[in-house]
Amino acid sequence: DLTVKPSNKIIVEIDSFKGVSIDECAKVSSVLESRLDRNIEDFELEVSSPGLGQPFKVLQQYQKNIGKQVSVLLKSGTKYTGKLLEAEQAGIKFEFQEKTRIEGKKKPEMVTIIKELNYNEIKLTKVIINF
């Protein structure tokens, strides 16, 4: 991801399925720095990998986190927490637990629900880090 701020701060986020090391960030920074001319216009360059807890921005981040616990906030304001099962071009599939009243039972019980969502319904998705 690339962001250029009005103050000429250039922010580059890089990622891969294996993660990104500090050395890889330094190499990307060095290559970009060599292609930009500070004599023409001064700038600040920041190269990093997406931080833990940052929202997903591209399909590959969803795919990288299949099988992990995620928090999904919908544009409607509804929030789900569950396990990411699939990530395709059109959307995601995940499972979560929900208390549901079952016919013939006195108390609501936890049931597993599998839900599919299109990306246009999702405001943001983050991986949940458990320590």
Buried (B, 14 or more C-beta within 10 A) or exposed (E): EEEEEEEEEBBBBBBEEEEBEEEBBEEBBEEBEEEEEEEEEEBEBEBBBBEEEBBBBEBEBBBBBBEEBBBBBBEEEEEBEBBBBEBEEEBBBBEBEEEEEEEEEEEEEEEEEEBEBEBEBBEBBBBBEEE
